[in-house]
Every structure is written in structure tokens, then in C-alpha cells.
Amino acid sequence: MELFYRHYGKGKPLIILHGLFGISDNWVSFARRLSERYEVFIPDQRNHGRSPHHPEFNYDVLVDDLFEFINRHKIHDPVILGHSMGGKVAMLSALEHPDLLKALIVADISLRTYEYRHHHLKMIEAMMGVDLTAAKSRSEVELQLKQKISEERVRQFLMKNLYRRENNEGFAWRLNLEAIQRNLVAVFEGINTNSIFTKPALFIRGDRSDYIRYDDFDRIYRNFPNADIKTIEGAGHWLHAEKPDEFYKTVDDFLRRNEL
């Protein structure tokens, strides 16, 4: 599958993988900061952004998409950074093919299986429930979303996926909502393997998020024995957006310390 991607800078390669409902555009500001020293690639993962839609949606195919992307663009020894769902893709890639990447950075996700989170389904149902044919503006779409999603930050995050069709023929969602809804359970599945990744690894958690708990640490160290685990105070799950300077410094310190 040929993924859409954004590309910034020159230097050593670094790939950023967004999370569920995310798009490459969410990471542009961060990528531009890194682009002074790195060649940064931000693909839209399948069923997200401008990349193709496909009914199959699980970590195995997402890893396959990533390695096809690396081969297609002849990327050698990249650092791979993944957030949430993208973090699991990055972890599984590192454990299955440790020779293909130089280092791993995981933002606010662990290896464990997560309980089904109904707010994700709520977001999908809210987007699918919007009458896009009746909406004349983005504000009208957001007003419909507001009926089911009260948090403005979440609405703005989802609205990034809205676009106007060509020839001004109304609005549409870039997400393949049907495929994501049908495969949502697979997104919460854990990574269970005895494989280890001995190269440098960084796990960044938000102290207001429960995605990486203290009882996850032992399991992380088993599969990633050279991992650093850092906490950003005052950050939730979207730590890169909530605390961008602290997140950048944490990543930059890791890259410099390991001479990556």
C-alpha cells in the first residue's frame, strides 16, 4: 500500500507514526523543529488521512505498511517514533525486525492489551452520525459533533479529519470509519512476544494518562532492556500537543545522548 506522507529536512532519517484518528498534519510543527538535524517522514497510516482505505486493519498489516514505506523510499536505519496506536506499530516493528531501525521512541502506550475504551467508539459513532450532506460549513459540522462530544479539544482533534470534496460537493471524513469501527478491538490488542530490542529505546508517558502505568515498566524492560522511561508532568495522552516544548526536549535529549 502506497501511503501518503509529509517530508521535512535533511540528515539522519526519522519516521513519525500518528495514533488512532490522527493524521500526519498533527505532527508538522514537531517535525519542523527536528528537521534542522533530521530527515523527517510522517506517513498517514492506512484508513487515515490521505492514505488508501482498506477493510483489513490490524497491527500486522500496519507493520507491513511501514516496512513497505521504508523500502519504497530507501530509508536506511531510521529512528521510529510512534504515538499511541503508532507506538504499538513502532514497538512491533522493532521487535520483529530490529535490524531495520536504529532506535525507538514510544509516546504514551505500552505493550499490554487495553480494555475496550468506549470513548473511542463514541467518537466513531459521533462522526458517523453527522449529516454531512446538510452541513454548509465546518462550524455546522462541529455543532453536530458537539451534541455527542462535549470536549472542545477532542472535537478539534476529530475535525482535522474533515475535508471539503472537490468541486465544492460537500464535506467528507478522511477516516475509513467503517473499517476502524469493525476492527476497533484489534487496536487494543497487546504485543505478546519474547523477542527483545536491545538498541536505544525511549518511552514517554504523561503523568495524567493511564496508558503507561508503573506496573507496565517491568514488561517494557523485558522486551526493551535498554529503554528509558520518562514522564512529562501535567500531560495527558496527547502529550506532544499538550506539552510540546517538554515533549520536544525529552526526544531531543534522548537523540543527542545516544548520538542518533
C-alpha positions as a Markdown table, in Angstrom:
| # | Residue | x | y | z |
|---|---|---|---|---|
| 1 | Met | 0.0 | 0.0 | 0.0 |
| 2 | Glu | 1.4 | 3.4 | -1.0 |
| 3 | Leu | 1.0 | 5.7 | 1.9 |
| 4 | Phe | 0.6 | 9.5 | 1.7 |
| 5 | Tyr | 3.4 | 11.2 | 3.7 |
| 6 | Arg | 4.9 | 14.6 | 4.6 |
| 7 | His | 8.6 | 15.1 | 4.4 |
| 8 | Tyr | 10.9 | 17.7 | 6.1 |
| 9 | Gly | 14.6 | 18.4 | 6.4 |
| 10 | Lys | 17.8 | 16.6 | 5.6 |
| 11 | Gly | 20.1 | 14.4 | 7.6 |
| 12 | Lys | 19.6 | 11.1 | 9.5 |
| 13 | Pro | 16.1 | 9.6 | 8.9 |
| 14 | Leu | 13.3 | 9.7 | 11.5 |
| 15 | Ile | 9.8 | 8.4 | 10.9 |
| 16 | Ile | 6.8 | 9.5 | 12.9 |
| 17 | Leu | 3.7 | 7.4 | 13.2 |
| 18 | His | 0.5 | 9.0 | 14.4 |
| 19 | Gly | -2.2 | 7.4 | 16.6 |
| 20 | Leu | -5.8 | 6.4 | 16.1 |
| 21 | Phe | -7.9 | 9.1 | 14.4 |
| 22 | Gly | -4.7 | 11.1 | 13.9 |
| 23 | Ile | -3.1 | 12.3 | 10.7 |
| 24 | Ser | 0.4 | 13.4 | 9.6 |
| 25 | Asp | -0.6 | 17.1 | 9.9 |
| 26 | Asn | -0.8 | 16.7 | 13.7 |
| 27 | Trp | 3.0 | 16.3 | 13.8 |
| 28 | Val | 4.1 | 19.0 | 11.4 |
| 29 | Ser | 5.2 | 21.6 | 14.0 |
| 30 | Phe | 7.2 | 18.9 | 15.8 |
| 31 | Ala | 8.7 | 17.6 | 12.6 |
| 32 | Arg | 9.8 | 21.1 | 11.5 |
| 33 | Arg | 11.7 | 21.5 | 14.8 |
| 34 | Leu | 13.5 | 18.2 | 14.2 |
| 35 | Ser | 14.1 | 18.9 | 10.6 |
| 36 | Glu | 17.1 | 21.1 | 11.4 |
| 37 | Arg | 19.1 | 17.9 | 12.0 |
| 38 | Tyr | 16.9 | 15.0 | 10.6 |
| 39 | Glu | 15.1 | 14.0 | 7.5 |
| 40 | Val | 11.6 | 13.5 | 8.9 |
| 41 | Phe | 8.9 | 11.4 | 7.3 |
| 42 | Ile | 5.3 | 11.4 | 8.6 |
| 43 | Pro | 3.1 | 8.9 | 6.8 |
| 44 | Asp | -0.7 | 8.7 | 7.1 |
| 45 | Gln | -1.3 | 5.2 | 8.2 |
| 46 | Arg | -3.9 | 3.2 | 6.2 |
| 47 | Asn | -7.5 | 4.3 | 6.7 |
| 48 | His | -6.3 | 7.6 | 8.0 |
| 49 | Gly | -5.6 | 11.0 | 6.4 |
| 50 | Arg | -4.9 | 10.8 | 2.7 |
| 51 | Ser | -3.7 | 7.2 | 2.6 |
| 52 | Pro | -5.7 | 4.5 | 1.0 |
| 53 | His | -8.6 | 2.8 | 2.6 |
| 54 | His | -8.7 | -1.0 | 3.2 |
| 55 | Pro | -11.1 | -3.3 | 5.1 |
| 56 | Glu | -8.1 | -5.0 | 6.8 |
| 57 | Phe | -6.9 | -3.1 | 9.8 |
| 58 | Asn | -4.7 | -4.6 | 12.5 |
| 59 | Tyr | -1.1 | -4.3 | 13.7 |
| 60 | Asp | 0.3 | -6.9 | 11.4 |
| 61 | Val | -0.8 | -5.0 | 8.3 |
| 62 | Leu | 0.2 | -1.7 | 9.7 |
| 63 | Val | 3.7 | -3.1 | 10.3 |
| 64 | Asp | 3.7 | -4.4 | 6.7 |
| 65 | Asp | 2.7 | -1.0 | 5.5 |
| 66 | Leu | 5.6 | 0.6 | 7.5 |
| 67 | Phe | 8.2 | -1.7 | 6.0 |
| 68 | Glu | 6.9 | -1.2 | 2.5 |
| 69 | Phe | 7.1 | 2.5 | 3.1 |
| 70 | Ile | 10.8 | 2.2 | 4.3 |
| 71 | Asn | 11.7 | 0.0 | 1.3 |
| 72 | Arg | 9.8 | 2.2 | -1.2 |
| 73 | His | 11.7 | 5.4 | 0.0 |
| 74 | Lys | 15.0 | 3.6 | 0.6 |
| 75 | Ile | 15.2 | 4.7 | 4.2 |
| 76 | His | 18.2 | 3.3 | 6.0 |
| 77 | Asp | 18.5 | 2.9 | 9.8 |
| 78 | Pro | 15.6 | 5.2 | 10.8 |
| 79 | Val | 14.7 | 6.3 | 14.2 |
| 80 | Ile | 11.0 | 5.4 | 14.6 |
| 81 | Leu | 8.7 | 7.5 | 16.8 |
| 82 | Gly | 5.1 | 6.3 | 17.4 |
| 83 | His | 2.3 | 7.7 | 19.4 |
| 84 | Ser | -0.5 | 5.5 | 20.9 |
| 85 | Met | -1.5 | 3.2 | 18.1 |
| 86 | Gly | 1.5 | 4.3 | 16.1 |
| 87 | Gly | 3.6 | 3.4 | 19.1 |
| 88 | Lys | 2.4 | -0.1 | 19.0 |
| 89 | Val | 3.2 | -0.3 | 15.3 |
| 90 | Ala | 6.7 | 1.0 | 16.1 |
| 91 | Met | 7.2 | -1.5 | 19.0 |
| 92 | Leu | 6.1 | -4.5 | 17.0 |
| 93 | Ser | 8.3 | -3.3 | 14.1 |
| 94 | Ala | 11.3 | -3.1 | 16.4 |
| 95 | Leu | 10.7 | -6.5 | 17.9 |
| 96 | Glu | 10.1 | -8.3 | 14.6 |
| 97 | His | 12.8 | -6.5 | 12.6 |
| 98 | Pro | 15.3 | -5.0 | 15.0 |
| 99 | Asp | 17.9 | -4.7 | 12.2 |
| 100 | Leu | 15.8 | -2.3 | 10.2 |
| 101 | Leu | 15.8 | 0.6 | 12.7 |
| 102 | Lys | 18.3 | 2.4 | 14.7 |
| 103 | Ala | 16.3 | 3.4 | 17.7 |
| 104 | Leu | 12.7 | 3.5 | 19.0 |
| 105 | Ile | 10.7 | 6.3 | 20.7 |
| 106 | Val | 7.2 | 5.4 | 22.0 |
| 107 | Ala | 4.8 | 8.1 | 23.2 |
| 108 | Asp | 2.2 | 7.1 | 25.8 |
| 109 | Ile | 1.5 | 3.4 | 25.0 |
| 110 | Ser | 2.6 | 0.1 | 26.5 |
| 111 | Leu | 2.7 | -3.5 | 25.2 |
| 112 | Arg | -0.3 | -4.7 | 27.2 |
| 113 | Thr | -3.8 | -5.4 | 25.9 |
| 114 | Tyr | -6.1 | -2.4 | 26.8 |
| 115 | Glu | -9.6 | -2.7 | 28.0 |
| 116 | Tyr | -12.1 | -1.7 | 25.3 |
| 117 | Arg | -12.4 | 2.1 | 25.6 |
| 118 | His | -15.9 | 3.2 | 24.8 |
| 119 | His | -15.0 | 6.8 | 24.2 |
| 120 | His | -13.2 | 5.7 | 21.0 |
| 121 | Leu | -16.5 | 4.1 | 19.8 |
| 122 | Lys | -18.3 | 7.2 | 20.9 |
| 123 | Met | -16.1 | 9.3 | 18.7 |
| 124 | Ile | -16.6 | 7.0 | 15.7 |
| 125 | Glu | -20.4 | 7.0 | 16.2 |
| 126 | Ala | -20.4 | 10.8 | 16.6 |
| 127 | Met | -18.6 | 11.2 | 13.3 |
| 128 | Met | -20.8 | 8.7 | 11.5 |
| 129 | Gly | -23.8 | 10.4 | 12.9 |
| 130 | Val | -23.1 | 13.8 | 11.4 |
| 131 | Asp | -25.3 | 14.6 | 8.4 |
| 132 | Leu | -22.6 | 15.9 | 6.1 |
| 133 | Thr | -25.0 | 16.5 | 3.3 |
| 134 | Ala | -26.8 | 19.1 | 5.4 |
| 135 | Ala | -23.7 | 20.9 | 6.6 |
| 136 | Lys | -22.8 | 24.1 | 4.7 |
| 137 | Ser | -19.7 | 25.0 | 6.8 |
| 138 | Arg | -17.1 | 23.4 | 9.1 |
| 139 | Ser | -18.8 | 25.1 | 12.1 |
| 140 | Glu | -22.1 | 23.4 | 11.3 |
| 141 | Val | -20.3 | 20.0 | 11.3 |
| 142 | Glu | -18.7 | 20.9 | 14.7 |
| 143 | Leu | -22.1 | 21.9 | 16.0 |
| 144 | Gln | -23.5 | 18.5 | 15.2 |
| 145 | Leu | -20.4 | 16.8 | 16.8 |
| 146 | Lys | -21.0 | 18.9 | 19.9 |
| 147 | Gln | -24.3 | 17.1 | 20.5 |
| 148 | Lys | -22.3 | 13.9 | 21.4 |
| 149 | Ile | -18.8 | 15.2 | 22.1 |
| 150 | Ser | -18.7 | 17.9 | 24.7 |
| 151 | Glu | -14.9 | 18.3 | 25.0 |
| 152 | Glu | -13.7 | 21.0 | 22.6 |
| 153 | Arg | -10.2 | 19.6 | 22.4 |
| 154 | Val | -11.5 | 16.2 | 21.2 |
| 155 | Arg | -13.8 | 17.9 | 18.7 |
| 156 | Gln | -11.0 | 19.9 | 17.3 |
| 157 | Phe | -8.8 | 16.8 | 17.0 |
| 158 | Leu | -11.5 | 15.0 | 15.1 |
| 159 | Met | -12.3 | 18.0 | 12.9 |
| 160 | Lys | -8.7 | 17.7 | 11.5 |
| 161 | Asn | -10.1 | 14.7 | 9.5 |
| 162 | Leu | -12.8 | 16.8 | 7.8 |
| 163 | Tyr | -12.3 | 18.0 | 4.3 |
| 164 | Arg | -14.4 | 19.5 | 1.5 |
| 165 | Arg | -14.9 | 17.4 | -1.6 |
| 166 | Glu | -13.7 | 18.6 | -5.0 |
| 167 | Asn | -16.0 | 21.0 | -6.9 |
| 168 | Asn | -17.4 | 22.1 | -3.5 |
| 169 | Glu | -19.6 | 19.0 | -3.3 |
| 170 | Gly | -20.0 | 19.0 | 0.4 |
| 171 | Phe | -17.8 | 17.5 | 3.2 |
| 172 | Ala | -16.4 | 14.1 | 4.0 |
| 173 | Trp | -14.3 | 12.4 | 6.6 |
| 174 | Arg | -10.8 | 11.2 | 5.6 |
| 175 | Leu | -11.0 | 8.3 | 8.1 |
| 176 | Asn | -12.3 | 5.0 | 6.9 |
| 177 | Leu | -14.8 | 4.9 | 9.8 |
| 178 | Glu | -16.4 | 1.7 | 8.9 |
| 179 | Ala | -13.2 | -0.3 | 8.8 |
| 180 | Ile | -11.9 | 1.3 | 12.0 |
| 181 | Gln | -15.2 | 0.6 | 13.8 |
| 182 | Arg | -15.2 | -3.1 | 12.6 |
| 183 | Asn | -11.6 | -3.6 | 13.7 |
| 184 | Leu | -11.5 | -1.5 | 16.8 |
| 185 | Val | -10.9 | -4.4 | 19.2 |
| 186 | Ala | -7.7 | -5.2 | 17.3 |
| 187 | Val | -6.4 | -1.8 | 18.0 |
| 188 | Phe | -6.5 | -2.6 | 21.8 |
| 189 | Glu | -4.7 | -5.9 | 21.4 |
| 190 | Gly | -1.4 | -6.4 | 23.2 |
| 191 | Ile | 2.0 | -7.4 | 21.9 |
| 192 | Asn | 3.0 | -10.8 | 23.3 |
| 193 | Thr | 6.4 | -11.9 | 22.3 |
| 194 | Asn | 9.7 | -13.0 | 23.9 |
| 195 | Ser | 11.7 | -11.0 | 21.3 |
| 196 | Ile | 13.9 | -8.2 | 22.5 |
| 197 | Phe | 15.1 | -5.0 | 21.1 |
| 198 | Thr | 18.5 | -4.1 | 22.5 |
| 199 | Lys | 19.1 | -0.8 | 20.7 |
| 200 | Pro | 18.2 | 2.5 | 22.4 |
| 201 | Ala | 14.5 | 3.0 | 23.2 |
| 202 | Leu | 12.6 | 5.8 | 24.9 |
| 203 | Phe | 9.1 | 5.6 | 26.4 |
| 204 | Ile | 7.5 | 8.9 | 27.2 |
| 205 | Arg | 4.4 | 8.9 | 29.4 |
| 206 | Gly | 2.0 | 11.7 | 30.6 |
| 207 | Asp | 1.5 | 11.7 | 34.3 |
| 208 | Arg | -2.2 | 12.4 | 33.8 |
| 209 | Ser | -2.6 | 9.4 | 31.4 |
| 210 | Asp | -3.1 | 5.8 | 32.4 |
| 211 | Tyr | -1.7 | 4.4 | 29.1 |
| 212 | Ile | 1.7 | 3.6 | 30.7 |
| 213 | Arg | 1.3 | 2.7 | 34.3 |
| 214 | Tyr | 4.0 | 1.9 | 36.8 |
| 215 | Asp | 3.1 | -1.8 | 36.6 |
| 216 | Asp | 3.9 | -1.7 | 32.8 |
| 217 | Phe | 7.5 | -0.9 | 33.5 |
| 218 | Asp | 8.7 | -4.5 | 34.0 |
| 219 | Arg | 7.2 | -5.7 | 30.8 |
| 220 | Ile | 8.7 | -2.8 | 28.9 |
| 221 | Tyr | 12.1 | -3.6 | 30.3 |
| 222 | Arg | 11.8 | -7.3 | 29.4 |
| 223 | Asn | 11.3 | -6.6 | 25.7 |
| 224 | Phe | 13.3 | -3.4 | 25.6 |
| 225 | Pro | 16.2 | -3.9 | 28.1 |
| 226 | Asn | 17.9 | -0.6 | 27.2 |
| 227 | Ala | 14.7 | 1.5 | 27.5 |
| 228 | Asp | 14.5 | 4.9 | 29.2 |
| 229 | Ile | 11.1 | 5.7 | 30.6 |
| 230 | Lys | 10.4 | 9.4 | 31.1 |
| 231 | Thr | 7.3 | 11.2 | 32.5 |
| 232 | Ile | 6.1 | 14.6 | 31.4 |
| 233 | Glu | 4.3 | 16.3 | 34.3 |
| 234 | Gly | 0.9 | 17.8 | 33.6 |
| 235 | Ala | 0.5 | 15.9 | 30.3 |
| 236 | Gly | -2.3 | 13.5 | 29.3 |
| 237 | His | -2.4 | 11.1 | 26.4 |
| 238 | Trp | -1.9 | 13.7 | 23.7 |
| 239 | Leu | 1.3 | 14.8 | 25.5 |
| 240 | His | 3.0 | 16.1 | 22.3 |
| 241 | Ala | 0.2 | 18.5 | 21.8 |
| 242 | Glu | -0.4 | 19.4 | 25.4 |
| 243 | Lys | 3.2 | 19.9 | 26.4 |
| 244 | Pro | 5.1 | 20.4 | 23.1 |
| 245 | Asp | 8.2 | 22.0 | 24.4 |
| 246 | Glu | 8.7 | 19.4 | 27.2 |
| 247 | Phe | 8.0 | 16.6 | 24.7 |
| 248 | Tyr | 10.5 | 18.0 | 22.2 |
| 249 | Lys | 13.2 | 18.4 | 24.8 |
| 250 | Thr | 12.6 | 14.8 | 26.0 |
| 251 | Val | 13.0 | 13.5 | 22.5 |
| 252 | Asp | 15.9 | 15.8 | 21.6 |
| 253 | Asp | 17.8 | 14.9 | 24.8 |
| 254 | Phe | 17.4 | 11.1 | 24.0 |
| 255 | Leu | 18.6 | 11.6 | 20.4 |
| 256 | Arg | 21.7 | 13.6 | 21.5 |
| 257 | Arg | 22.6 | 11.4 | 24.4 |
| 258 | Asn | 22.6 | 8.3 | 22.2 |
| 259 | Glu | 24.3 | 10.2 | 19.3 |
| 260 | Leu | 21.5 | 9.3 | 16.9 |
